[in-house]
Amino acid sequence: MARKYSKSASKKVATAMHERKQGTLKSGSSGKKVTSRKQAIAIGLSEARRAGKKVPKKKSAARRTRKKSA
């Protein structure tokens, strides 16, 4: 079975996690310090995608279905 994430994508995530531990990881738009583990992983994966590494596509938000009122 093939890998879902490339080794280089894993390295990007590991680097982001390390930066978070050191307190030097900043969020993109606001520039605030990142303290959340999940956010650090998301930043690492985002950087890997931008670099063209093998990373599965983001899951799109589930669409709401509206009931028609009769």
N, C-alpha and C positions, 0 to 999 in steps of 0.2 A: 504494500500500500504506500502511495506517495505521501510525502510530507505536505501538510496544509500550509505551513509557514516555512520560508527559507531560513537557513542558518544565519544569513546576514540580517534578516528581519528580526531574529531573536537577539542578535547583538545590539540592534538599535533600541529594542525594548530594555535590554539589560543596562545599556548606557543611560537611558532615561531614568531607570529605577535608581541607578547609582547617583545620578545628579540630584534626584529627589532626596535621597538619604543625606547628601551633603548640604542640601538646602539651596542649591543653585539652579534648580529647574524652574523656569518661568512659563506661565501660560502665554499663548500666542497673542491674542488681541489686547488683553488688559495688562499683561506683563506682571501679574501677581505671582507670588511664590506658590508653587504647587506642593500640597501636603498629602493629597489623596493618592493612594496606591493605584486605584482604578484609573485616575486621570493620567498618572505617569505612564501606565501601560497604553492608554489611548494615544498619548502624544508620541510614544515610541512607534506604534503601529502606523500612525499618520505620517511620520517621517519616513518610514520604510516604504509606504505606498508612494509618497512623493518621489522617492529615489528609484522607484520602479522594481522593487523587490517583490517576491512571490508572497502575497498576503491576500486572503479571501476578501471579497467585497464587503462593504458595510451592509448590515441589514437595514433596510429602509423602515421607517416608522409604520406601524400598522394603521391602515386607513379605517376611519370610523364610517359605519354605514348608518344612514339616517332612515328612520322609519317614515313612510309616507302616511300622512294622516288622511283618512278617507272621508 
